[in-house]
Structures are given as structure tokens and as C-alpha cells.
Amino acid sequence: GKATTTEPSEMQKTTSQEIIRCQEETSVKRSDSDLHPPRKALFDQLTSAFGNTDDHLPDSIFLVSTLDWPGQTLVQKVQDRQLKLICTHTEADVKAALCFLVNKIQKFCNSNARTSVPVKVAVVGGDAYINSVL
């Protein structure tokens, strides 16, 4: 048979470009983790959590550090529930996830006449992880 390749959807291209651009704009000092771009799995999680449209925002999301075993265990235990988990490994992932969240809220506000509901963000990880989110 003939092998075919599929190009990423226009939404995925835009999302990846927005996250990378936002990282470049918000990066004041670069650390070793900034040298590693966010993973494709992160983009997939963000798209799944926030959807492909700008007319809906999730009620809550969970940023989870999966670098250590408590975060990995949490993800395994709650995977059957309908929670919006964003698993991050690096500081670049955290920046990308937060930038994606802010962009989604801005797009929602710019394209909808109704007021957005607050999006609750839970942060699960150690002190260093929480500090990187803040």
C-alpha cells in the first residue's frame, strides 16, 4: 500500500507557535530547562484540557509535577476520573502551560460577550515546583 503522512492540524500548529512565542516573550533569564522545548505530549494535554474552541473554558485544571514519584502516583490514581491534568516535567513545560492558559482566557474574553467564569488552577508538586509556577 501507499504510505501517507498527515500534517498536524492548523490548530496544533497555531497552539505550538503561540506557546513557543509566549515563552520567548516572557523569558527574562534562561535556565538549563529552557533549552529543552515543551514536549508534544504537553501540547496534546493542553488541547485536550482546553478544547479546540475559544468559547469554553474549563472549571479547573491541575498542574502536576511528574518528575518525582508523588506526582506520578497521583496521575495514576486519578486517571479514570474526568480531571483536567497537565503533567509537566521541566520549567519550560510549566511556562508553556501557564502561557497557554493565559492565551486561552484572553481569546475567550475577546471572542465572547459573556463574562468568563474563574478557572481554578491546582498546583501539585514540591516547593521548588510551586515556586516555578508562581
C-alpha positions as CSV (number, residue, x, y, z in Angstrom):
1,G,0.0,0.0,0.0
2,K,0.9,3.6,-0.3
3,A,2.2,5.2,2.9
4,T,0.7,8.5,3.7
5,T,1.7,11.1,6.2
6,T,-0.7,13.6,7.8
7,E,0.2,17.1,8.7
8,P,-0.7,18.4,12.1
9,S,-3.9,20.3,12.1
10,E,-3.9,24.0,11.8
11,M,-5.0,24.3,15.4
12,Q,-2.0,22.3,16.7
13,K,0.4,24.4,14.6
14,T,-1.1,27.6,16.0
15,T,-1.0,26.3,19.5
16,S,2.6,25.2,19.3
17,Q,3.6,28.5,17.7
18,E,1.7,30.5,20.4
19,I,3.3,28.6,23.2
20,I,6.9,29.0,21.8
21,R,6.3,32.7,21.0
22,C,5.0,33.3,24.5
23,Q,8.0,31.5,26.1
24,E,10.3,33.7,24.1
25,E,8.5,36.9,25.1
26,T,8.3,36.0,28.8
27,S,11.7,34.6,29.3
28,V,13.9,37.0,31.2
29,K,16.7,34.7,32.2
30,R,17.3,31.3,30.7
31,S,17.9,28.2,32.7
32,D,19.0,24.8,31.6
33,S,15.4,23.7,31.5
34,D,14.6,26.4,29.0
35,L,16.9,24.8,26.5
36,H,14.5,21.9,26.2
37,P,11.3,22.8,24.4
38,P,8.0,21.7,25.8
39,R,7.1,18.1,24.8
40,K,4.4,17.2,22.2
41,A,2.6,15.3,25.0
42,L,2.2,18.5,26.8
43,F,0.6,20.2,23.8
44,D,-1.8,17.2,23.5
45,Q,-2.8,17.5,27.2
46,L,-3.4,21.3,26.9
47,T,-5.5,20.8,23.8
48,S,-7.5,18.1,25.5
49,A,-8.0,20.1,28.7
50,F,-9.0,23.4,27.0
51,G,-10.6,22.1,23.8
52,N,-10.2,23.4,20.2
53,T,-12.6,26.4,20.5
54,D,-12.4,29.7,22.3
55,D,-16.0,29.6,23.5
56,H,-15.4,27.4,26.6
57,L,-13.0,27.4,29.5
58,P,-12.6,24.5,31.9
59,D,-13.8,25.0,35.5
60,S,-10.4,23.7,36.9
61,I,-7.1,22.3,35.8
62,F,-4.3,20.6,37.7
63,L,-0.7,21.3,37.1
64,V,1.2,18.2,38.3
65,S,4.9,17.8,38.5
66,T,5.6,14.3,37.3
67,L,9.4,14.5,37.9
68,D,9.0,12.6,41.2
69,W,7.0,9.7,42.4
70,P,4.2,11.5,44.3
71,G,3.1,13.3,41.1
72,Q,3.4,10.1,39.1
73,T,1.4,8.2,41.7
74,L,-1.3,10.9,41.7
75,V,-1.7,10.8,38.0
76,Q,-2.0,7.0,38.0
77,K,-4.7,7.1,40.8
78,V,-6.9,9.7,39.2
79,Q,-6.6,8.8,35.5
80,D,-10.1,7.2,35.5
81,R,-11.7,10.5,36.6
82,Q,-12.6,13.4,34.3
83,L,-9.9,15.7,35.8
84,K,-8.0,18.1,33.5
85,L,-4.4,17.1,34.4
86,I,-1.4,18.9,32.9
87,C,1.7,16.8,33.6
88,T,4.9,18.9,33.5
89,H,8.5,17.7,33.6
90,T,10.5,20.9,33.1
91,E,10.3,24.6,33.8
92,A,9.7,25.1,30.1
93,D,6.6,22.9,30.4
94,V,5.3,25.0,33.3
95,K,5.9,28.2,31.4
96,A,4.2,26.7,28.3
97,A,1.2,25.5,30.3
98,L,0.7,28.9,32.0
99,C,1.2,30.8,28.8
100,F,-1.4,28.5,27.1
101,L,-3.9,29.2,30.0
102,V,-3.5,33.0,29.8
103,N,-3.8,32.9,26.0
104,K,-7.0,30.8,26.2
105,I,-8.5,33.2,28.7
106,Q,-7.6,36.2,26.6
107,K,-9.1,34.6,23.5
108,F,-12.3,33.7,25.4
109,C,-12.7,37.3,26.7
110,N,-12.0,38.8,23.2
111,S,-14.5,36.5,21.4
112,N,-17.3,36.3,23.9
113,A,-19.7,38.9,25.2
114,R,-20.3,37.0,28.4
115,T,-18.1,37.1,31.4
116,S,-15.8,34.2,31.9
117,V,-16.0,32.0,35.0
118,P,-12.9,31.8,37.1
119,V,-10.6,28.9,36.2
120,K,-9.3,27.2,39.3
121,V,-5.7,26.1,39.0
122,A,-4.4,23.5,41.4
123,V,-0.6,23.0,41.7
124,V,0.7,19.6,42.8
125,G,4.4,19.3,43.5
126,G,7.2,20.2,45.8
127,D,8.2,23.6,47.0
128,A,10.6,24.2,44.0
129,Y,7.8,23.3,41.6
130,I,5.3,25.6,43.3
131,N,7.8,28.4,43.2
132,S,8.4,27.8,39.5
133,V,4.6,28.2,38.9
134,L,4.4,31.3,41.0
